[in-house]
Amino acid sequence: MKSALLTILIFSNLLSAQNNVFDEKQFFIDLKNSYYNLNDTGLENFTALVTSLKMEKFAKEVWNTEEVFPIQLIWFKPNRLYLAQQGTPTITENKYKDYQELVEGIKQQVKGILIDFERFYITGIFESIKSDYQISIQDEFVWINFNAGAENLDVPVKYTMGKNGLCLQIEIYYPNENKKMLLIPKFKIIKTKWICNGWQVQTLIDEEPVSGFVLDIRYDQYQSIWIPTQIMINVQKADDPGITYYDVIKFKNYMFNQPIELQEGTNSNH
C-alpha cells in the first residue's frame, strides 16, 4: 500500500513538473495578443494637431488664447510618423524667434519619445523583438536578448518579462559610448488588453546616471479606439540636481482614415 501511494505521489509530482514546463510558443502568442496596439485597430492612418503646455502659455500671452496647435502629426500604418508645421499665426518679428524655438522644442520632444511609443503602443512589443533573439527563463522571469543595431552595429537589448508576457524592463546598451538606457514601462488593463500608460527612462554613461525622465500618457476613446490626448514629461539631469523640467504634449482633432497619400521623397520624422 505504501509503495502504491509513493508511486502515485511521484507520478503526481512529474505531472506538476510537466505542467510548469515553459511553453515558448504559447508565451509569444500571449505576448502578441495581450497588448493594445494601434496596428490592431484596423486604422490605416490618422492625423492630429499637437501643442504643448509651454506653447499654450506663450499663445495666451501673445494671442490671448491657448488654442494654437503649430504641429500636425500624421501616422500611416504600420509605423510611419510625420510631423508637419502648420502656418504661423500673425506675430511680431521680435516674438517670432521665441515661437519657432517652442515649435522646435515640441518636435524634438515628440521625436524623442517616438521609438518607445512605437514599441509600447503603435506596433507593439512583439514586433520589436528581432527574429534572432535568445531566450532564457528562471523562476517567474523571462529574458529575451537580441541585437537592435543596423548592419554591423552592435546594440544589445535585453527584455525582462514575466511568464505572462508582461514587459517589466528593457535594457539597451551602446558599446561605442559605454551608454546604457533602462526603460521601465507601466501598463493598465483595458478590457482584456494591457495598454501602456507611460514609462520611466534612466540614461547611464560608464554606469553613472546622467539623466532620466518619467512619462505618463492619458488616453481618450474615439470611435472605439484608444488614442493619446496628453503626454506628461518630467525630466531630471545629473548636472541640475533637484531641478525637474516639466511639460505636457497635447493632441486634439484626431481624424481617422483620411484620403491622404505620401508624396515621393517625403521623409519620415520617425
Secondary structure, DSSP 4 states (H G I P E B T S, - for coil): -HHHHHHHHHHHHHHHHHHTS--HHHHHHHHHHSB--GGGTT--EEEEEEEEHHHHHHHHHHHS-S----EEEEEETTTEEEEEEPPPPS--HHHHHHHHHHHHHHHHHHHHHHHHHIIIIIS-HHHHS-TT-EEEEETTEEEEEEE--STT---EEEEEEETTS-EEEEEEEEGGGTEEEEEEEEEEEETTEEEEEEEEEEEEETTEEEEEEEEEEEEEEETTEEEEEEEEEEEEETTSTT-EEEEEEEEEEEEES-S--PPTTPPP--
